[in-house]
Amino acid sequence: MQTSNPSEKDNMTNNSAFFTSTDLKYQVSSFPGDKLRDYPEYLRALLQVCLASAKANGALGYLTPEKASKIEQGCQILLADPNALTALDQTMIRFVGKPAQRAVDSVIRELTGGAVSGKEIALNQFTADVTTTAEGIAVRKVLLKLSDHVRDLSEAIGQKAKEFAGIVKCGRLGLKDSLPMRLEDEFAAYQSLLQHSADELAEEAKGWNVCLLGSGDVGNGLGVLPGFAARAKADLEEQVGYPLASVEPLTSLLNNKYRFIVAHAKVQAAADIIWKIARDLTILSSGPRAGIREMILPAVAPGSSIMPGKINPTVAELIMHLCDKVFSNAAGLNIGVHSGWLGSDSHSSLPLKCMLDSCTLLSDGCEVFKRKVISGLTANKERSAEHARMSLALQMPLAQIVGEDKAREVARYAYDNDLTLEDAYTKLAGNPAPDSLEAMLFNVEVISGKEGASEFMKRLSRKPAV
């Protein structure tokens, strides 16, 4: 390949054409598949490891100051320019381990004008320790990002819970009618689930802070020069901005891709909650005439002119599709984790790729869901209250007042004549006394709230058994 002189290279560091023309003998360009540029978090982590290693090697005298400085400059150029990372468009059959390291090292070597060899760039760095350390940096970053987005979505839903205060609706068990409740309580439950999930993700991220630099390929440090491990760890902590831990025995992490399963399970849990919310809102907004129609989605994709009032739940459905992708990633991740051989652990890229994909997809999905659906969501108060009044589930507490037989008779009459339980009771037994338990039960605005329900049950407990 024809190369440029160093002065020309200095002028081309922000030119993506320079990086795409780099001769990488580890690229596989004839196969379709994932590109290195698709995983900037991992590339940045590799560059941070390389930068910390160069500083350590230079400080310890294993590299000359000039060569260490050139490697550092190359890393800093790539870290400072986001476009430089996206220009790494090599197709990789297996992008974790040596292939990705060699690809990044080769670009750094080009930036140095060939003044530093690949061996010098990779001095004291092995496949296992570099990969495991870089994976931890990348996974921690995407987990924290996802935690923040889930928390933001939780807060947006919590705000809706406040807006929906006092709105009465029919509770549901699956697709069956249940007792009256408040819409605010339903959204408060969504908020609580998401908040708990965000906390779990943030807690999980804390464990991805391990530095194994200097441990070599098998954990005993063979092949690593003295002093490198401690110095590289200190320099890497400066790069990432948080303390890094060491683990003994080192092989417990060098041969442990199983932690990906645990971490991804928490990502799946967040996806499951979000999927459920999106599905609930889709069903509750069904209509415009024959559906439930208790919620009104923002008109992101209004229906055609031949059906006024139709709003297609395209964004909610998109969110469900993103969550489905997270669920499918779990299968790929598990296959990748158990594909290791003896002490070398898995050579598959699937665990890291699936983890990064899932976190990125769900982070973006949370933002879109919050902005395009939750922020503009409104409630159909009249329709919700109508469903609450029409619920026949009130037969259960009514039976504790008037007895099973009478309650069953009232419920059957209400069902056969399409009446509320209150109207059916009035037809069969007359108007209940204003201060009676029956009157309180039929007042769904009161018993749907926690205080009203509590007061009703207190009064009911003082009533003699029927």
N, C-alpha and C positions, 0 to 999 in steps of 0.2 A: 504494500500500500504506500502511496506517495504521502510523505509527511511534510508538515509545514515547519518552518523554523520557530524557535520559542517566542520571538516577538509577535509573529502572526498568531500564535496560539493564545497569547495574552489578549489579543483583540477579538478572539473567537469564543471566549469562555461562555458567553451568553447566547451563542448561536447553536440552536438545536441541531442544525445540519452537521456541525462538527462531531457531536456525540453520536449521531446515528451512523456516521461514517467510520466510527472507531472499529478497528479490527479486533473482534473478540473471538478467539478460537473456541470459546465455550458456548457460543450462541448456537441455537438450532433454528435457523430461519425458515426451513422448509416445512415445519410443522405448525399447524394452527394451535392456538392456546393462549395462556396468560402471558402477559408482558411484565417485565420487571417494573416498568413505570406504573403498573396498576396497583402497586403496593408501596406507596411512598413512605408509609410509616416504617416499614421494614428496611427500606433503603436508607432512610435517615438514621435508623438505629445502627446499621452497618457502618455508616460514615462516622458516627459518633464513636463507635468502638475503634475504628481505624485511627481517628484523630487522637483519642486517648492513648492508644498504643504507640503512635509516633512520638507523642510527648514523653511518654515513659521511656521509650527506647533512646530518645535523644538525651533526656536527663541522666540516664544511667550510663551513657557513653557507648551504647550498643550501635548507635547510628551517629554519624558526624552531625554537628549542629546544622550544617548546610542541607544535608539530605533530610533530616527530621523536619526542618523548616519548610522545605519544598512539599513534603507529604502533608504537613499541616495546612499549608496554603491551598493545596488541591482540595482537601476535605472541606475547608471553610468556604471555598468558592462554590462547591456543590451544595453545601448546606444553606448558603445564603440565597441561592437562586432556585426557587421552586421549579422553574421551567427546565433547569438542568436535570432534575430527577425524572421529569416526565419524558425527557428525550431518550432515556434508556429503554428503547423499544424492542430489545432482544426477546425473542420467544424462548422460553425456558421449559424444558421437559420437567426438570426438578429445580426449583429456584431457591430452595433453602440449601444450606451447607456450602460446599465449595463452589458450585456454579455461580451463585450470586456474589460471593466474596471475590472470585476471580473477575467477574464482570465489573464490579466497582473498582477493584484494584487496577484493572486495565485502564479505566478512564482516568484515574488519578495519575497513573504513569504517563499517560498522554499529556496531562496538564503540566507535568514536571518537565516536559520536553525530552523525556527519556533519560533524564539525569539520575533517576532512581529506578532500580530494578523491581520486578514483581516480588522477588524474594525479600527484598529489603522492606517493601511496603507491608508484607505479611509476616515480618519477623516476630517471633514469639506468639503468633496467633495460629490456632488450630481450628479445624472444622467444628468440632463438638463444642468447645468452650465459647467460640465466637457466636455460633448459631444460637446456642441456648441463651446467651446473654442478650443478643440482639432481639431474639424472639420476646424475651421478657420486657424489654423496653417498648417494643411495638405493641404488644398485647396490653400492657399497662395503659398506654396512651389511648388506645381505642376503647378500652373498658371505662376509663374515666370520662371520655367524651360521651359515650353512650349513657353513662350514669347521669351526666349533666342534662342531656336531652330528655331522658325519661323523667327527671325531676322537673324540668320546665313544663313538660306535658302534664305532669301531675298538678302543678300549680295552676295551669290554665283550666284544668277540669275542676279544681277546687274553687276557682273564681266562678265557674258556672254553677257550682253547688250553691254558692251564696246568691247568685242571680235567681235561681229557681226556688228560693226559700218560700215555703207555704203552698207550693203547688201539690195538689193531691193526685195520686195515680193508683192504678190497680197493680198490686204486687203480682209477681208471677213465679211459679215453680216450673222451670222449663218453659213450655208453651201453654201451661194451664193457669187459669185465674187463681189468684190467691187474695189475701187480705189487703185492704187499703194501706198505703204507705205514702211517704213524701218523696218527691223527685230529688230533693236536695240530699236525702239520705242515700239514694242510689248513687248519685255522683260523688258523694263523700266516700262511699265504699270504693269506687273506682280510684279516687285520689289516694286513699290509704294503701291500696294494693300497689299502685305505681310508686308511691313514696318508699314503701318497703323494698320494692325491687331495685330502685335507685340506690338505696343504702347497701343492699347486698352486692351490687355491682361495684360500688366504690370500695367496699371492704375486700372483695375479691381482688381488685386491682392492686391493693397494698402488698399482696403476696408475690406479685410479679416484679420484684425488685432485687433479683439475685445477680451478682457478678461472679462469673466463673472464669474470667480471664486469668491465664497463668496455670490453669489446671491441665492443659493439654487435651489430648483426645480421650484418654482413659482415666483422668482424674488424679494421677499421681505427680503431675508437673514435669514428667520426663520430656526433655526437649525445650523447656522454657528456661531462659537464663535467670540467674538469681536476682531478686528484688523486683522483677517485672510485675508480679501479681499485685503486690500492695500498691506500687506506684500507678499502675494502669487503673486500678480500682478507684484511687483518689482522683485521678484525672477524669475518669468517666463520670464520677459523681458530680464533678464540676460541669460537665457537659449536660447531663440530664437534669440537674437541679434538685436531686433528692438523694437520701442515703441509700446505699446499696449494701445488701447483706451477703455474707458468705455462708455456705452450707456444708456441713460435714455429715456423712462422707460425700464428697463431690459427685461421686457416681450416682447418688440418689436423684440428682437433677439431670446429669448428663444422659441418663437412661430413663428419663421420666417424661414421656409425652402424655401421660395419663392426666396430668393437671389440666390439659386442654379440655378433656371431657367434663371435668368439674366446672371449669370456668364457662364453657359454652352452655352447660345446663342452666346457668343463671341468666345467660343471654336468652336462651329459649324460654325461660320463665317470664321474662319481660315481654317477649314476643307473644306469648300465649295470652297474657293480660291485655295487651294492646289489640290482638286479634279479636278477643272477646268483646271489647268495647266497640270496635269497629263493626262487628257483626250485630251487636245489640242495637246500635244506632241505625244500622241499615234496616233491620226488621221494624223497629219502632217508628221509622219514618216512611214505611211502606204506604203506598196510596197511588193516586190522590183520593180515590173513593173507597175502594174495597179493602184497603190495608188498615194497619193499626192507627197510623197518623197521629201519634202522640208527640213525636219530635219532628222538627222541620230543619232539614239540612240546608246549608248555604247553596245557592243556585250556581254551583261551579259548572255544572253541565246540565242546563235546563233541557226539558223534553221538547219534542217538536210542537209546532203550532196546532196540530190536530188533537193534542191532549194537554189542555191548559192545566197548570198546577203540577205537572209531572216533573220531578227532579231526579235525575239519575245519580245514584250514590257512587260515582266513579272514583272519588278520592278514597272513600272508606273501603271500597273494593280493592283499590291499589294497595292500601295498607295491609289488607288481608293477604294479598299476593306476596308482598315483601316478607310478611311473617311466615308464609308457607316456604319461602326460600330459606329462611333461617332454620326451619324444621328439617328441610332436606339437607342443609349443610351439616346437620348433626350426624346424618348417616355417613356422609363422606368423611367427616372428621373421625368418626369411630373406625372406619376402614383404614384410614391413614395411621391412626395410633397403633393398631394391632399388627401393622405390617413390618415391624422391626425384626431384626435377626440377632440373636445372641446378645452381646453386650453393646452393640452399636446403636441400639434403639432404631426408631423408624427413620427411614430416609425419605419418606413421603412428604411432599409439600402440602398435602391436604389439611392437616391439623391447623397450621398457621394460616393458610389461605382461607379456609372456611371460617376461622375465627375473625380474621380481619374483614372478610366479606360480610359476615353476619352483623358485626358491630357497626360497620359503615352504613349498610342498608337500613338498619333499624334506627340509627341516629338520624339519618336523612328522613326516614319515614315519620319519626316523632315530630320533626320540625314541620313537615308538610301537613300532617294530621292536625297539629295545633293551629297552624295558620289558615288552612283551607277548610277545616271542618269545625273544630271545637270553638274557635273564636267567634264564628258566625252562627252557631247553633242556637235555635230557639225552641220553646215548648208550646204545644197546643194545649193551653190550660183547660179549655172547655171539654175537649175530647178526652183528656186524661181524667178529669173529674167525672165525666159520664161513665167511663169504664170502671172507675172505683165504685160508683153508686150501683152499677149493674152487676157487680161481682156477687156470685152466689156462695162464695167462700164464707160470707158472713153467717151462713147457716151454722157453722161450728160454734162460735160464741153464742149465737141465738139459742142453740140447743141447751146451753148451760143455764139459760134464763127461763125458757118455757118448756123444756123437755125435748127429747129426741123426736117423738112422734109429731108434735106440733111444729117443730122446726122443719122437719122433713115435708110436712104438708105445705107449709109456707113456701119453701124452696121449690117444690114441684109446681105450685100454682104460679110462682114468679117465672119459672122456666117456660111453662106451657103458654103463658100469656104475654111473654116478653116484657115483664115488669121488673122494677127494682124490688129487692127484698122488702123494703119499707112499704112500697105501694101494695105489694101482695099481703103483707101483714095487716095493713089498714083495711083492705078488702075483706079479709077473713075475720079479723078480731077488733076492728075499729082503731081509731087513732090512739097511739100510746100516750100515757100521761107525760107532760113535758119534763118532769124530773125522774122519769122511770129509766131503768137500765136499757129498755128497748129503744127509747128515744135517743139515749146517748150512743148506743151502738149504731143506729142508723145515721148519725151525724158524722159522716166520713171525714169532714174537715177537722173534727176534734180527735177521733180515735186513730187517724193516720199518723199523728205526731206522737213522739215518745211520751210526752207528759200526759196527753189525753189517753193514750193506751194504758199507761201506768195507773191513772186514776180510775179508769173503767175496771181494770182487773182488781183494784183494791175494793171497789164497791161490790164487784161480783163475788169476791171472796167472803164478804160479810152476809151474802144472801144464803138462806137455807137451801140445801140440796134439793133438786126437783125430784 
